[in-house]
Amino acid sequence: MAKKLRITLVKSTIGRLQKHRDTLASLGLKKIDSVVEKEATPDILGKIRQISYLVNVEEV
């Protein structure tokens, strides 16, 4: 069974690169303090790595 990750948006997207805002939208994060749970697949981990300065990630 793959690990699950809890991803929380903790910083604003105002003034960020459009590419990073698109990545947040693809993960389902819209507003500060929004939380999603995703499987730890290589594509999800790559997205998290790109926007690591905007989110907190916890293993569930």
Helices and strands as residue ranges (DSSP letters): E 4-9, H 18-27, E 35-39, H 42-50, E 55-59
